[in-house]
C-alpha cells in the first residue's frame, strides 16, 4: 500500500471515530439539561481523539507543547462561550454566533503575539474563568424545552468534528505543536450546540448550556495542565489517560458541588 493511500485511509478512520464520540456526547447534553449539558460539552469530546491521533504521529515533547497551546486557547473558548451566552439573551443566532467568533478570532490573534509559559497560561485561565463565571451566573438556570432531533443535526455535527480532526492531523506536520494545540481545542462542540439548539429552544435556553460550560472549561484547563506536565515524564499514552481522568474527575466534582449549592 502506498504511503499516501495509507495516510488517507487512516485519516478517514480517525475522522469517523471522533464523529461518533461527538454524536454520543452532544445527544447526552441535549437530554440532560443545561448543567449536565454544559459539563458534558466541555469534556475532551473532540480534543481527546485529536490528541490521541497526534500522539500516534508525534513524540511526547510535541504533545506537551501542543497542550500549552491548548491551554491558552481554552481561555479564549471561555470568552467565546460567555460572549454567545450574553448576546443570545436578545439576539438571533447569526449575531450571537458571529459576535462570539469575532471575539474568538481577535483574541487568538492577540494571544499569538505573546510568548506563553505554563505559569502565564495558568494565570490567564484562572482570571478568565473566574470573571466569566461571575458574569454568567444569571444566565445558567433557563429551562431546557424538549428537543425534537432531526437526522441532519447528526450529519452536521459529525461533519463538523470530522473536518476538524482531518485538518489538525493533516496540518500538524506543517504548523508545529503550538498551532496544533490551538486547533485541537477549536470550539467545535460548543459551536454545534449553538447552531442546533438556538432555533429549537431559543437563545436563553441555549445560552444556559454555554453559561454552564464556563466552569466546565475551567475543569478542562486542569486536564490540559496535567497533559503538559506529564507527557514527557510519563509518555503520551499514560499522560493522555491521566488527562481524561482529570477531566472526568473535575466535571464530576463540579456537578456535585453545583447540585449541593442548588439544593441549599
C-alpha angles and dihedrals in degrees: 000000000000118000091242093052091046091051092049093050094047090047091054090051091049092050093048094048092050092048090056091052091052095049093052093047099046094047087054090050093053094051099043102058133247099303099048090034092056093047094046091048090058096053113106091269096143101012093053097060090040090056092046090055092044089053090055090056103035141041128258094263090059090051093049092051091045089054090056090054090048091051092057092046090049089065089052089051089056090057089045092056093044094048092053092046092053095045095044092064090080108358133082125250096265094055095039096048093037092052091048092051093045089057092044093053093046093050094045089053092048092046091053090063093062129079100232125205126186094258093049092047091050091050090050091054094046093053096042095046093046095050094041092048090054093047093047095051096099092049102055103083108058112132118254113228119214110277122221106212123216126202094244090059088067093045091051094051094045092048094049096052094039089055090050093052093047092050096048096044093046097045098039092090091056107034099045132229101299095052090042089054090049092053093043090068097039103147095252096140093047090048093051090051091051094048096046102039104037096076093036103050103010135253099285094051092047090045089056090061091050092045089054088048090065094076090039089059087055088060090047089054089058090052092051090050088054090053093050093049098044107034097086095032099049104017128255100279095055092038092054091049091052090047092055091047091050092050093049092044094050094049093046090050091049091048094054092044092051091045092054091046092051091048091055 
